Amino acid sequence: MKMNEAKRLTIATAWICLFAVGTCVSAQASFVIQGGSTQNLPITGNDFNAELISLGFSQMNAGGQLRVSQDGFIDFYYVGAESGFNNTFTAQGNALSGNNKGFLTEHNEAFDFSGYAGFTIAVSANDILNFSFTSDNATALTPVENLGNTNLQGLGIYFDPSQSGSLQQVMLGYDDQTINDDDDFEDMLVRADFRPSTVVPLPAAIWLFGSGLLGLIGISKRMKAT
């Protein structure tokens, strides 16, 4: 009899842990990279390899599109650049948050992870992000546009591979060359941080089921004590 009670206690505890783990996984929001090809850092000719690698951005996807897996907000920050051109980053979100668009420009600033300037947009689940890099030089690769899948060979998406599946921060790198293309993806760097808009709650039925299991555990303990 005591053995059966112990088994019931073990099973009940396992179910509660399973639901708890499932809840944590489902609440993970992420950037999702579609297509392109991935390579390890260092990137040939990139002046910011050391800084990127030290921050965990040890891989880069070239030519892929970036989307999000759930509703939330993205904070963009201009981090640095090494370019002979004057480049600009623009992004626009959905209509959930005011004007919901912004732009950043570069003038060959040194790498600063905290960012020189930034802005925020609101996004919805499965949005392909509406952002682009442009240059004022007629010979540059411009525009590089994520939403329209335009010239994405000029987009590098740096990321930490250990965060795969719950990727909440990436670094966007612009490669603005068409003549003597160096593929260094450092002509403008923009950090993108994803923030979920809500925390996914447990369904009411799960809470009830969990309460019932906790009740069983309490009963089992009382039976053991008698």
Buried (B, 14 or more C-beta within 10 A) or exposed (E): EEEEBEEBBEEBBEBBEEBEEEBEEEBBBBBBBEEBEBBEBBBEEBBBBEBBBEBBBBBBBBBBBBBBBBBBBBBBBBBBBBBEBBBBBBBBBEEEBEEBBBBBBBEBBEBBBEBBEBBBBBBBEEBBBBBBBBBEBEEBBBBBBBBEEBBBEBBBBBBBEEBEEBBBBBBBBBBBBBEEEBBBBBBBBBBBBBEBBEEEEBEEEBEEBBEEBEEBBEEBEEEEEE
